[in-house]
Amino acid sequence: MNPIKESFDNLPAAICIFDRRGLVRMMNRRMLSVGAMLLRGGIQSLPELREVLQAPPESVGKDPEAPGVYRFPDGSVLRFSEKEIVDPDGQPYTEVIIADVSELMAVRARLRAENAQLDRVNRQLRQLGEDMAELVRQEEILTMKIRVHDEIGYSLLSVQRAYWQCRDLAQLH
């Protein structure tokens, strides 16, 4: 077997090269399997691939937040990208590369969950800050009340002491 074709077939990404008329010129094994999940007969042309990606089968889900990203029944998440290329003779081709982004999407989901948790914690911390301010205000009011109470008590004791002293002085006369 041709070592170049064998290397091309063993790439982890699905790759397909279409000529200027949109016909398949080269496709690796991974693209064959992805094509079989999208279309029963596999991918035959670029317009056919574009059409199936616009309205994928029910088993394949489009990611609404990430253009070109699809969830497949085997659990994989694949990103489709299309690029125009030119060979050394100046012939135009369209290259479609499908990369497995399952791990990236899992990390994105974890980050979103962590961000949601951080948002909840931040809201709780803000509420605690507001509660703390209210507690400090109430503590200051209580401290003032205690001080007023102590001063009134001290004043009453002074008045009482003065009263008894005056009574004691009156009895001496």
C-alpha positions in Angstrom: 0.0 0.0 0.0 1.1 3.6 -0.6 2.7 4.9 2.6 1.3 8.4 2.0 -2.2 7.1 1.7 -1.7 4.9 4.7 -0.5 7.8 6.8 -3.4 10.0 5.5 -5.9 7.2 6.5 -4.4 6.9 10.0 -4.7 10.6 10.9 -7.0 11.2 14.0 -8.9 14.0 12.1 -11.3 13.2 9.4 -10.1 14.8 6.2 -11.7 15.1 2.7 -10.5 16.9 -0.3 -13.0 18.1 -2.9 -12.2 19.3 -6.4 -13.5 22.6 -7.9 -16.7 20.8 -9.0 -17.3 19.6 -5.4 -16.5 15.9 -6.1 -14.4 13.8 -3.6 -10.8 13.5 -4.7 -9.3 12.1 -1.4 -10.8 10.9 1.8 -9.4 9.2 4.9 -10.9 6.3 6.9 -12.1 8.6 9.7 -14.0 10.7 7.2 -15.6 7.5 5.8 -16.9 6.6 9.2 -18.2 10.2 9.9 -19.8 10.3 6.5 -21.5 7.0 7.2 -23.0 8.5 10.4 -24.3 11.5 8.4 -25.4 9.8 5.2 -26.2 6.2 4.5 -24.1 6.0 1.4 -21.4 8.2 2.7 -20.3 11.6 1.4 -20.1 11.9 -2.4 -19.9 15.6 -2.9 -19.3 18.9 -1.1 -22.8 20.2 -1.8 -24.2 17.0 -0.3 -22.0 17.4 2.8 -23.0 21.1 3.2 -26.7 20.1 2.9 -26.6 17.4 5.5 -24.7 19.7 7.9 -27.5 22.3 7.5 -30.1 19.7 8.4 -28.4 16.8 10.1 -30.2 13.5 10.8 -32.0 13.3 14.1 -29.2 11.2 15.7 -26.7 14.1 15.1 -27.2 17.3 17.1 -26.0 20.7 16.2 -24.4 22.8 18.9 -26.3 26.1 18.9 -23.5 28.0 20.6 -20.6 26.7 18.5 -21.0 26.9 14.7 -19.7 23.9 12.9 -19.9 21.6 16.0 -22.0 18.5 16.1 -22.8 15.8 18.6 -22.8 12.3 17.2 -24.6 9.1 18.4 -21.3 7.5 19.4 -20.8 10.3 22.0 -18.2 12.2 20.0 -18.3 15.9 19.5 -16.9 16.9 16.1 -16.0 20.3 14.6 -16.3 20.7 10.9 -14.1 23.3 9.1 -13.8 24.1 5.4 -10.9 25.8 3.7 -10.0 26.6 0.1 -6.5 25.3 -0.9 -4.5 25.4 -4.1 -2.2 22.7 -5.3 1.3 23.5 -6.8 -0.2 23.7 -10.3 -2.7 26.3 -9.2 -5.7 24.0 -9.1 -8.3 25.0 -6.4 -9.6 22.4 -3.9 -11.8 22.5 -0.9 -10.4 20.8 2.2 -12.9 19.7 4.9 -11.3 18.8 8.2 -13.3 17.3 11.1 -11.6 17.4 14.4 -12.8 15.6 17.6 -13.4 18.3 20.1 -15.1 16.0 22.7 -12.6 16.8 25.4 -12.7 20.5 24.7 -16.5 20.5 25.0 -16.3 18.5 28.2 -13.9 21.1 29.6 -16.2 23.9 28.4 -19.1 22.2 30.2 -17.0 21.8 33.4 -15.9 25.5 33.2 -19.5 26.6 32.8 -20.5 24.5 35.8 -17.6 26.0 37.9 -18.5 29.5 36.7 -22.1 28.9 37.8 -20.8 27.7 41.2 -18.5 30.8 41.5 -21.5 33.0 40.6 -23.5 31.4 43.4 -20.6 31.8 45.9 -20.1 35.5 44.8 -23.8 36.2 45.4 -23.6 34.6 48.8 -20.5 36.6 49.7 -22.2 39.8 48.6 -25.2 38.9 50.8 -22.8 38.2 53.7 -21.2 41.6 53.2 -24.6 43.3 53.3 -25.5 41.2 56.3 -22.2 42.1 58.0 -22.8 45.8 57.4 -26.3 45.4 59.1 -24.8 43.4 62.0 -22.1 46.1 62.5 -24.8 48.8 62.5 -26.9 46.9 65.0 -23.8 46.3 67.2 -23.0 50.0 67.2 -26.6 50.8 68.2 -26.5 48.2 71.0 -23.2 49.6 72.2 -24.7 53.1 72.3 -27.8 51.8 74.2 -25.5 50.0 76.7 -23.5 53.2 77.2 -26.7 55.3 77.6 -28.0 52.7 80.0 -24.8 52.7 82.0 -24.7 56.5 82.1 -28.3 56.7 83.3 -27.6 54.0 85.9 -24.5 55.9 87.0 -26.5 59.1 87.2 -29.3 57.4 89.2 -26.7 56.0 91.6 -25.1 59.4 92.0 -28.5 61.0 92.6 -29.3 58.3 95.1 -26.0 58.7 96.9 -26.4 62.5 96.9 -29.9 62.0 98.3 -28.7 59.7 101.1 -25.8 62.1 101.8 -28.2 65.0 102.1 -30.5 63.1 104.4 -27.6 62.1 106.5 -26.5 65.7 106.7 -30.0 66.8 107.6 -30.1 64.4 110.5 -26.9 65.9 111.9 -28.4 69.3 112.2 
